[in-house]
Amino acid sequence: MLILRRAFKCMWRRSFRTLLVSLILALCIAVFISTIAGVDASEAATAEMLAEYREAAEATLEETEQSMTEIMVIAGKRTLSLESMDEDVAEEISAMDDVAAVVPAIMQGSGEPETGSSDTGGDKDDPFAYMVYGVPLDPDLDEEYHVLPVNIVDGRSLEEGENTAVLISRELTDYFGAGASDTIDIEGTSFEVVGIYTSTMMQNQVYMSLDTAQDLLGMEGEMSILTVYADSVSAVDDVAAEIQSAYPDFMVMAMADMQAGFAEKIQQEQEWIIGSTNSNLASIQSLGLGITVATGVIGLLLIFGLMFYTVRERTKEIGTLKALGFSNPDIIKQFVYEGLYIGLVGGAIGLAIATVAASLFSSWLLNPSETLDVSVGITLGSMLLGLVLAVVAGALGSLYPAWRASRVSPMEALRRE
């Protein structure tokens, strides 16, 4: 009875230690798999973000390059002047030499600004929250000169004949508390938001049709701003000078120099963002590699420690087996098989833990940038890799203890209690 009780106690201790090591190994494998999944997800999110940014930057640069032929004609001598000009002015300028097109528009401030806030893209001391920007909804004109914003991030652009629809910038969504398909109020009139745009230049403008803006602001037959396009960049100065001579009371501005500087700024910003994002990703990859190596080493040491302790505890049993005729290779196989079993059990439990908590582990360990929308998912490849790592750790961790066990002398072992 005493022998059975001691045997049961020994088996229970051995099973408990094996289970404990298997659980700790499982946690290591879960961390290992989660780290791989987190790094992969960060790489995918970074690539997607950079692709979106490059697309937006290229569209902005295309718009900027086209603006090199622009000449702004504003009614009055102040940019935000509420003065107006007759529609006949557009026809007169269109008839000038080297003028390719004239786009009439109305631009007027509206809305109560939020106190002490500049979230809409303007200065916090601006008297208006946003600018009403009325433009002709002409598909041919828009295709040629990008009259409407090109970077629509939600919804769609304005279409010809729409008189109750508007486009708003992403910076104005919080101000209006509205998104695509919602309704907002402008100067007491309801409009449907058909799309949200983003721009590095026009951050606080509400686009609508020119006719609608004229009716809304009581400016029938009038405009406040003209965008004149010269035939070529070389003709810009001559066209600007002719317009200024014909209309000395208007503000005439050639946009070439301003747009050239802006294009350079956009390119520098793009290079900085790409470099910064790649640097953050490299840090995540480096940290992920460190965590991966650490978890592998820890798993290996855990199994090594358990098997080494087991050899010492089971010295008498090993001696008995050798006395019964078990060879050294047989002893080594027994301990290696035990290590493989522990690795397999730990790996399987680790897979189950990682499946449930991969997103939590990867966020906690890698702490990816808040600008990345990371969605972590475990692939079959990472699961197989984690399981293989656990089994290999079990085999490698038991090699030396198994070899040491095979070197035990039967006579010396049987003398030990």
Contacts in CASP RR format, 6 or more apart in sequence:
PFRMAT RR
TARGET T0000
AUTHOR 0000-0000-0000
METHOD contacts of the structure
MODEL  1
MLILRRAFKCMWRRSFRTLLVSLILALCIAVFISTIAGVDASEAATAEML
AEYREAAEATLEETEQSMTEIMVIAGKRTLSLESMDEDVAEEISAMDDVA
AVVPAIMQGSGEPETGSSDTGGDKDDPFAYMVYGVPLDPDLDEEYHVLPV
NIVDGRSLEEGENTAVLISRELTDYFGAGASDTIDIEGTSFEVVGIYTST
MMQNQVYMSLDTAQDLLGMEGEMSILTVYADSVSAVDDVAAEIQSAYPDF
MVMAMADMQAGFAEKIQQEQEWIIGSTNSNLASIQSLGLGITVATGVIGL
LLIFGLMFYTVRERTKEIGTLKALGFSNPDIIKQFVYEGLYIGLVGGAIG
LAIATVAASLFSSWLLNPSETLDVSVGITLGSMLLGLVLAVVAGALGSLY
PAWRASRVSPMEALRRE
14 310 0 8 1.000
14 313 0 8 1.000
17 306 0 8 1.000
17 309 0 8 1.000
17 310 0 8 1.000
18 306 0 8 1.000
18 338 0 8 1.000
18 342 0 8 1.000
21 302 0 8 1.000
21 303 0 8 1.000
21 306 0 8 1.000
21 342 0 8 1.000
22 342 0 8 1.000
22 343 0 8 1.000
22 345 0 8 1.000
22 346 0 8 1.000
22 349 0 8 1.000
23 346 0 8 1.000
23 349 0 8 1.000
24 299 0 8 1.000
24 302 0 8 1.000
25 299 0 8 1.000
25 302 0 8 1.000
25 303 0 8 1.000
25 342 0 8 1.000
25 343 0 8 1.000
25 346 0 8 1.000
25 347 0 8 1.000
25 350 0 8 1.000
25 390 0 8 1.000
25 393 0 8 1.000
26 345 0 8 1.000
26 346 0 8 1.000
26 347 0 8 1.000
26 348 0 8 1.000
26 349 0 8 1.000
26 350 0 8 1.000
26 352 0 8 1.000
26 353 0 8 1.000
27 350 0 8 1.000
27 353 0 8 1.000
28 295 0 8 1.000
28 296 0 8 1.000
28 298 0 8 1.000
28 299 0 8 1.000
28 302 0 8 1.000
29 295 0 8 1.000
29 346 0 8 1.000
29 347 0 8 1.000
29 349 0 8 1.000
29 350 0 8 1.000
29 351 0 8 1.000
29 353 0 8 1.000
29 354 0 8 1.000
29 386 0 8 1.000
29 387 0 8 1.000
29 389 0 8 1.000
29 390 0 8 1.000
30 350 0 8 1.000
30 351 0 8 1.000
30 353 0 8 1.000
30 354 0 8 1.000
30 357 0 8 1.000
30 358 0 8 1.000
30 361 0 8 1.000
31 291 0 8 1.000
31 295 0 8 1.000
31 361 0 8 1.000
31 365 0 8 1.000
32 291 0 8 1.000
32 292 0 8 1.000
32 295 0 8 1.000
32 296 0 8 1.000
32 386 0 8 1.000
32 389 0 8 1.000
33 350 0 8 1.000
33 351 0 8 1.000
33 354 0 8 1.000
33 358 0 8 1.000
33 378 0 8 1.000
33 382 0 8 1.000
33 383 0 8 1.000
33 385 0 8 1.000
33 386 0 8 1.000
34 354 0 8 1.000
34 357 0 8 1.000
34 358 0 8 1.000
34 359 0 8 1.000
34 360 0 8 1.000
34 361 0 8 1.000
34 362 0 8 1.000
34 365 0 8 1.000
34 376 0 8 1.000
34 378 0 8 1.000
35 288 0 8 1.000
35 291 0 8 1.000
35 292 0 8 1.000
35 295 0 8 1.000
35 361 0 8 1.000
35 362 0 8 1.000
35 365 0 8 1.000
35 366 0 8 1.000
36 292 0 8 1.000
36 382 0 8 1.000
36 385 0 8 1.000
37 354 0 8 1.000
37 358 0 8 1.000
37 362 0 8 1.000
37 376 0 8 1.000
37 377 0 8 1.000
37 378 0 8 1.000
37 379 0 8 1.000
37 382 0 8 1.000
38 284 0 8 1.000
38 358 0 8 1.000
38 362 0 8 1.000
38 366 0 8 1.000
38 368 0 8 1.000
38 374 0 8 1.000
38 376 0 8 1.000
38 377 0 8 1.000
39 284 0 8 1.000
39 285 0 8 1.000
39 288 0 8 1.000
39 362 0 8 1.000
39 366 0 8 1.000
40 377 0 8 1.000
40 379 0 8 1.000
40 382 0 8 1.000
41 362 0 8 1.000
41 374 0 8 1.000
41 375 0 8 1.000
41 376 0 8 1.000
41 377 0 8 1.000
42 281 0 8 1.000
42 284 0 8 1.000
42 366 0 8 1.000
42 368 0 8 1.000
42 372 0 8 1.000
42 374 0 8 1.000
43 281 0 8 1.000
43 285 0 8 1.000
45 368 0 8 1.000
45 372 0 8 1.000
45 373 0 8 1.000
45 374 0 8 1.000
45 375 0 8 1.000
46 277 0 8 1.000
46 278 0 8 1.000
46 280 0 8 1.000
46 281 0 8 1.000
46 372 0 8 1.000
49 277 0 8 1.000
49 371 0 8 1.000
49 372 0 8 1.000
49 373 0 8 1.000
50 274 0 8 1.000
50 277 0 8 1.000
53 270 0 8 1.000
53 273 0 8 1.000
53 274 0 8 1.000
54 270 0 8 1.000
56 151 0 8 1.000
56 198 0 8 1.000
57 266 0 8 1.000
57 267 0 8 1.000
57 269 0 8 1.000
57 270 0 8 1.000
59 150 0 8 1.000
59 151 0 8 1.000
60 150 0 8 1.000
60 151 0 8 1.000
60 199 0 8 1.000
60 200 0 8 1.000
60 201 0 8 1.000
60 266 0 8 1.000
61 263 0 8 1.000
61 266 0 8 1.000
61 267 0 8 1.000
62 146 0 8 1.000
62 150 0 8 1.000
63 146 0 8 1.000
63 150 0 8 1.000
64 259 0 8 1.000
64 262 0 8 1.000
64 263 0 8 1.000
64 266 0 8 1.000
65 259 0 8 1.000
65 263 0 8 1.000
66 145 0 8 1.000
66 146 0 8 1.000
67 255 0 8 1.000
67 259 0 8 1.000
68 233 0 8 1.000
68 236 0 8 1.000
68 255 0 8 1.000
68 256 0 8 1.000
68 259 0 8 1.000
68 260 0 8 1.000
69 100 0 8 1.000
69 229 0 8 1.000
69 230 0 8 1.000
69 231 0 8 1.000
69 232 0 8 1.000
69 233 0 8 1.000
69 235 0 8 1.000
69 236 0 8 1.000
69 256 0 8 1.000
70 227 0 8 1.000
70 228 0 8 1.000
70 229 0 8 1.000
70 254 0 8 1.000
70 255 0 8 1.000
70 256 0 8 1.000
70 259 0 8 1.000
71 227 0 8 1.000
71 228 0 8 1.000
71 229 0 8 1.000
71 230 0 8 1.000
71 236 0 8 1.000
71 239 0 8 1.000
71 240 0 8 1.000
71 243 0 8 1.000
71 252 0 8 1.000
71 253 0 8 1.000
71 254 0 8 1.000
71 255 0 8 1.000
72 225 0 8 1.000
72 226 0 8 1.000
72 227 0 8 1.000
72 228 0 8 1.000
72 251 0 8 1.000
72 252 0 8 1.000
72 253 0 8 1.000
72 255 0 8 1.000
73 89 0 8 1.000
73 93 0 8 1.000
73 225 0 8 1.000
73 226 0 8 1.000
73 227 0 8 1.000
73 228 0 8 1.000
73 243 0 8 1.000
73 247 0 8 1.000
73 250 0 8 1.000
73 251 0 8 1.000
73 252 0 8 1.000
74 81 0 8 1.000
74 224 0 8 1.000
74 225 0 8 1.000
74 226 0 8 1.000
74 250 0 8 1.000
74 251 0 8 1.000
74 252 0 8 1.000
74 253 0 8 1.000
75 81 0 8 1.000
75 83 0 8 1.000
75 84 0 8 1.000
75 85 0 8 1.000
75 223 0 8 1.000
75 224 0 8 1.000
75 225 0 8 1.000
75 250 0 8 1.000
76 83 0 8 1.000
76 249 0 8 1.000
76 250 0 8 1.000
76 251 0 8 1.000
77 249 0 8 1.000
77 251 0 8 1.000
78 251 0 8 1.000
79 251 0 8 1.000
80 109 0 8 1.000
81 224 0 8 1.000
82 108 0 8 1.000
82 224 0 8 1.000
83 224 0 8 1.000
84 219 0 8 1.000
84 222 0 8 1.000
84 223 0 8 1.000
84 224 0 8 1.000
85 222 0 8 1.000
85 223 0 8 1.000
85 224 0 8 1.000
85 226 0 8 1.000
85 250 0 8 1.000
86 221 0 8 1.000
86 222 0 8 1.000
86 223 0 8 1.000
87 104 0 8 1.000
87 221 0 8 1.000
87 222 0 8 1.000
87 223 0 8 1.000
89 223 0 8 1.000
89 226 0 8 1.000
89 247 0 8 1.000
90 102 0 8 1.000
90 104 0 8 1.000
90 223 0 8 1.000
90 226 0 8 1.000
92 246 0 8 1.000
93 99 0 8 1.000
93 102 0 8 1.000
93 226 0 8 1.000
93 228 0 8 1.000
93 243 0 8 1.000
93 246 0 8 1.000
94 101 0 8 1.000
94 102 0 8 1.000
96 239 0 8 1.000
96 242 0 8 1.000
96 243 0 8 1.000
96 246 0 8 1.000
97 239 0 8 1.000
97 242 0 8 1.000
98 230 0 8 1.000
98 231 0 8 1.000
98 232 0 8 1.000
98 235 0 8 1.000
98 238 0 8 1.000
98 239 0 8 1.000
99 228 0 8 1.000
99 229 0 8 1.000
99 230 0 8 1.000
99 231 0 8 1.000
99 239 0 8 1.000
100 229 0 8 1.000
100 230 0 8 1.000
100 231 0 8 1.000
101 141 0 8 1.000
101 144 0 8 1.000
101 145 0 8 1.000
101 228 0 8 1.000
101 229 0 8 1.000
102 226 0 8 1.000
102 227 0 8 1.000
102 228 0 8 1.000
102 229 0 8 1.000
103 135 0 8 1.000
103 136 0 8 1.000
103 141 0 8 1.000
103 145 0 8 1.000
103 147 0 8 1.000
103 226 0 8 1.000
103 227 0 8 1.000
103 228 0 8 1.000
103 229 0 8 1.000
104 136 0 8 1.000
104 210 0 8 1.000
104 223 0 8 1.000
104 225 0 8 1.000
104 226 0 8 1.000
105 133 0 8 1.000
105 134 0 8 1.000
105 135 0 8 1.000
105 136 0 8 1.000
105 210 0 8 1.000
105 223 0 8 1.000
105 224 0 8 1.000
105 225 0 8 1.000
105 226 0 8 1.000
105 227 0 8 1.000
106 132 0 8 1.000
106 133 0 8 1.000
106 134 0 8 1.000
106 210 0 8 1.000
106 213 0 8 1.000
106 214 0 8 1.000
106 217 0 8 1.000
106 219 0 8 1.000
106 222 0 8 1.000
106 223 0 8 1.000
106 224 0 8 1.000
106 225 0 8 1.000
107 131 0 8 1.000
107 132 0 8 1.000
107 133 0 8 1.000
107 134 0 8 1.000
107 205 0 8 1.000
107 224 0 8 1.000
107 225 0 8 1.000
108 131 0 8 1.000
108 132 0 8 1.000
108 213 0 8 1.000
108 217 0 8 1.000
108 224 0 8 1.000
109 127 0 8 1.000
109 128 0 8 1.000
109 130 0 8 1.000
109 131 0 8 1.000
109 132 0 8 1.000
110 128 0 8 1.000
110 129 0 8 1.000
110 130 0 8 1.000
110 131 0 8 1.000
110 132 0 8 1.000
110 186 0 8 1.000
110 187 0 8 1.000
110 206 0 8 1.000
111 128 0 8 1.000
111 129 0 8 1.000
111 130 0 8 1.000
112 129 0 8 1.000
113 120 0 8 1.000
113 124 0 8 1.000
113 126 0 8 1.000
113 127 0 8 1.000
113 128 0 8 1.000
113 129 0 8 1.000
114 120 0 8 1.000
114 129 0 8 1.000
114 175 0 8 1.000
116 124 0 8 1.000
117 124 0 8 1.000
118 124 0 8 1.000
119 171 0 8 1.000
119 174 0 8 1.000
119 175 0 8 1.000
120 129 0 8 1.000
120 130 0 8 1.000
120 169 0 8 1.000
120 171 0 8 1.000
120 172 0 8 1.000
120 175 0 8 1.000
120 203 0 8 1.000
120 204 0 8 1.000
121 171 0 8 1.000
121 203 0 8 1.000
121 204 0 8 1.000
122 203 0 8 1.000
122 204 0 8 1.000
129 172 0 8 1.000
129 175 0 8 1.000
129 204 0 8 1.000
130 168 0 8 1.000
130 172 0 8 1.000
130 175 0 8 1.000
130 204 0 8 1.000
130 205 0 8 1.000
130 206 0 8 1.000
131 204 0 8 1.000
131 205 0 8 1.000
131 206 0 8 1.000
132 186 0 8 1.000
132 187 0 8 1.000
132 205 0 8 1.000
132 206 0 8 1.000
132 208 0 8 1.000
132 213 0 8 1.000
132 216 0 8 1.000
132 217 0 8 1.000
133 202 0 8 1.000
133 205 0 8 1.000
133 206 0 8 1.000
133 207 0 8 1.000
133 208 0 8 1.000
133 213 0 8 1.000
134 207 0 8 1.000
134 208 0 8 1.000
134 209 0 8 1.000
134 210 0 8 1.000
134 212 0 8 1.000
134 213 0 8 1.000
135 147 0 8 1.000
135 148 0 8 1.000
135 207 0 8 1.000
135 208 0 8 1.000
135 209 0 8 1.000
135 210 0 8 1.000
136 147 0 8 1.000
136 209 0 8 1.000
136 210 0 8 1.000
137 148 0 8 1.000
137 158 0 8 1.000
137 159 0 8 1.000
137 160 0 8 1.000
137 161 0 8 1.000
137 162 0 8 1.000
137 209 0 8 1.000
137 210 0 8 1.000
138 147 0 8 1.000
138 160 0 8 1.000
139 160 0 8 1.000
141 147 0 8 1.000
142 148 0 8 1.000
142 157 0 8 1.000
145 227 0 8 1.000
145 229 0 8 1.000
148 157 0 8 1.000
148 158 0 8 1.000
148 167 0 8 1.000
148 207 0 8 1.000
149 157 0 8 1.000
149 167 0 8 1.000
149 169 0 8 1.000
149 197 0 8 1.000
149 198 0 8 1.000
149 199 0 8 1.000
149 202 0 8 1.000
149 207 0 8 1.000
150 197 0 8 1.000
151 197 0 8 1.000
151 198 0 8 1.000
151 199 0 8 1.000
152 167 0 8 1.000
152 195 0 8 1.000
152 196 0 8 1.000
152 197 0 8 1.000
153 170 0 8 1.000
153 196 0 8 1.000
153 197 0 8 1.000
153 198 0 8 1.000
154 179 0 8 1.000
154 180 0 8 1.000
154 195 0 8 1.000
154 196 0 8 1.000
155 180 0 8 1.000
155 181 0 8 1.000
155 194 0 8 1.000
155 195 0 8 1.000
155 196 0 8 1.000
156 194 0 8 1.000
156 195 0 8 1.000
157 167 0 8 1.000
157 194 0 8 1.000
157 195 0 8 1.000
157 197 0 8 1.000
158 165 0 8 1.000
158 166 0 8 1.000
158 167 0 8 1.000
158 194 0 8 1.000
158 207 0 8 1.000
158 208 0 8 1.000
158 209 0 8 1.000
159 165 0 8 1.000
161 209 0 8 1.000
162 194 0 8 1.000
162 209 0 8 1.000
163 209 0 8 1.000
163 211 0 8 1.000
163 212 0 8 1.000
164 190 0 8 1.000
164 191 0 8 1.000
164 192 0 8 1.000
164 212 0 8 1.000
165 191 0 8 1.000
165 192 0 8 1.000
165 193 0 8 1.000
165 194 0 8 1.000
165 208 0 8 1.000
166 184 0 8 1.000
166 186 0 8 1.000
166 191 0 8 1.000
166 192 0 8 1.000
166 193 0 8 1.000
166 194 0 8 1.000
166 206 0 8 1.000
166 207 0 8 1.000
166 208 0 8 1.000
167 193 0 8 1.000
167 194 0 8 1.000
167 195 0 8 1.000
167 196 0 8 1.000
167 197 0 8 1.000
167 206 0 8 1.000
167 207 0 8 1.000
167 208 0 8 1.000
168 176 0 8 1.000
168 178 0 8 1.000
168 179 0 8 1.000
168 184 0 8 1.000
168 193 0 8 1.000
168 195 0 8 1.000
168 196 0 8 1.000
168 197 0 8 1.000
168 206 0 8 1.000
168 207 0 8 1.000
169 196 0 8 1.000
169 197 0 8 1.000
169 198 0 8 1.000
169 199 0 8 1.000
169 202 0 8 1.000
169 203 0 8 1.000
169 204 0 8 1.000
169 205 0 8 1.000
169 206 0 8 1.000
170 196 0 8 1.000
170 197 0 8 1.000
170 198 0 8 1.000
171 203 0 8 1.000
171 204 0 8 1.000
172 204 0 8 1.000
172 206 0 8 1.000
173 179 0 8 1.000
173 196 0 8 1.000
176 182 0 8 1.000
176 184 0 8 1.000
176 193 0 8 1.000
177 184 0 8 1.000
178 184 0 8 1.000
178 193 0 8 1.000
179 193 0 8 1.000
179 195 0 8 1.000
179 196 0 8 1.000
180 193 0 8 1.000
180 194 0 8 1.000
180 195 0 8 1.000
180 196 0 8 1.000
181 192 0 8 1.000
181 193 0 8 1.000
181 194 0 8 1.000
182 192 0 8 1.000
182 193 0 8 1.000
183 190 0 8 1.000
183 191 0 8 1.000
183 192 0 8 1.000
183 193 0 8 1.000
184 190 0 8 1.000
184 191 0 8 1.000
184 193 0 8 1.000
185 191 0 8 1.000
186 206 0 8 1.000
186 216 0 8 1.000
187 216 0 8 1.000
187 217 0 8 1.000
189 216 0 8 1.000
191 208 0 8 1.000
197 207 0 8 1.000
200 266 0 8 1.000
201 262 0 8 1.000
208 216 0 8 1.000
210 223 0 8 1.000
213 219 0 8 1.000
214 220 0 8 1.000
214 221 0 8 1.000
214 222 0 8 1.000
228 239 0 8 1.000
228 243 0 8 1.000
230 236 0 8 1.000
230 239 0 8 1.000
233 256 0 8 1.000
236 254 0 8 1.000
236 256 0 8 1.000
237 254 0 8 1.000
240 252 0 8 1.000
240 253 0 8 1.000
240 254 0 8 1.000
243 250 0 8 1.000
243 252 0 8 1.000
244 250 0 8 1.000
244 252 0 8 1.000
277 369 0 8 1.000
277 371 0 8 1.000
280 368 0 8 1.000
280 369 0 8 1.000
280 372 0 8 1.000
284 366 0 8 1.000
284 368 0 8 1.000
287 365 0 8 1.000
287 366 0 8 1.000
288 365 0 8 1.000
288 366 0 8 1.000
291 365 0 8 1.000
296 389 0 8 1.000
296 393 0 8 1.000
299 390 0 8 1.000
299 393 0 8 1.000
300 393 0 8 1.000
300 394 0 8 1.000
300 396 0 8 1.000
300 397 0 8 1.000
301 397 0 8 1.000
303 339 0 8 1.000
303 342 0 8 1.000
303 343 0 8 1.000
303 393 0 8 1.000
303 394 0 8 1.000
303 396 0 8 1.000
303 397 0 8 1.000
303 398 0 8 1.000
304 396 0 8 1.000
304 397 0 8 1.000
304 398 0 8 1.000
304 400 0 8 1.000
304 401 0 8 1.000
305 397 0 8 1.000
305 401 0 8 1.000
306 342 0 8 1.000
307 335 0 8 1.000
307 338 0 8 1.000
307 339 0 8 1.000
307 397 0 8 1.000
307 398 0 8 1.000
307 401 0 8 1.000
307 402 0 8 1.000
308 400 0 8 1.000
308 401 0 8 1.000
308 404 0 8 1.000
310 335 0 8 1.000
310 338 0 8 1.000
310 401 0 8 1.000
311 318 0 8 1.000
311 335 0 8 1.000
311 401 0 8 1.000
311 402 0 8 1.000
311 404 0 8 1.000
311 405 0 8 1.000
311 408 0 8 1.000
314 405 0 8 1.000
315 408 0 8 1.000
315 413 0 8 1.000
315 416 0 8 1.000
316 413 0 8 1.000
316 414 0 8 1.000
316 416 0 8 1.000
316 417 0 8 1.000
318 331 0 8 1.000
318 405 0 8 1.000
318 408 0 8 1.000
318 413 0 8 1.000
319 408 0 8 1.000
319 409 0 8 1.000
319 410 0 8 1.000
319 413 0 8 1.000
319 414 0 8 1.000
320 410 0 8 1.000
320 413 0 8 1.000
320 414 0 8 1.000
321 330 0 8 1.000
321 331 0 8 1.000
322 331 0 8 1.000
322 408 0 8 1.000
322 410 0 8 1.000
322 413 0 8 1.000
323 410 0 8 1.000
323 414 0 8 1.000
328 406 0 8 1.000
328 407 0 8 1.000
329 406 0 8 1.000
331 402 0 8 1.000
331 405 0 8 1.000
331 406 0 8 1.000
332 402 0 8 1.000
332 403 0 8 1.000
332 405 0 8 1.000
332 406 0 8 1.000
333 402 0 8 1.000
334 402 0 8 1.000
335 398 0 8 1.000
335 401 0 8 1.000
335 402 0 8 1.000
335 405 0 8 1.000
336 395 0 8 1.000
336 398 0 8 1.000
336 399 0 8 1.000
336 402 0 8 1.000
338 398 0 8 1.000
339 394 0 8 1.000
339 395 0 8 1.000
339 397 0 8 1.000
339 398 0 8 1.000
340 391 0 8 1.000
340 394 0 8 1.000
340 395 0 8 1.000
340 398 0 8 1.000
342 394 0 8 1.000
343 390 0 8 1.000
343 391 0 8 1.000
343 393 0 8 1.000
343 394 0 8 1.000
344 387 0 8 1.000
344 390 0 8 1.000
344 391 0 8 1.000
346 390 0 8 1.000
347 386 0 8 1.000
347 387 0 8 1.000
347 390 0 8 1.000
347 391 0 8 1.000
348 387 0 8 1.000
350 390 0 8 1.000
351 383 0 8 1.000
351 386 0 8 1.000
351 387 0 8 1.000
354 361 0 8 1.000
354 378 0 8 1.000
354 383 0 8 1.000
355 378 0 8 1.000
358 376 0 8 1.000
358 377 0 8 1.000
358 378 0 8 1.000
359 375 0 8 1.000
359 376 0 8 1.000
359 377 0 8 1.000
362 368 0 8 1.000
362 374 0 8 1.000
362 376 0 8 1.000
363 374 0 8 1.000
363 376 0 8 1.000
368 374 0 8 1.000
END
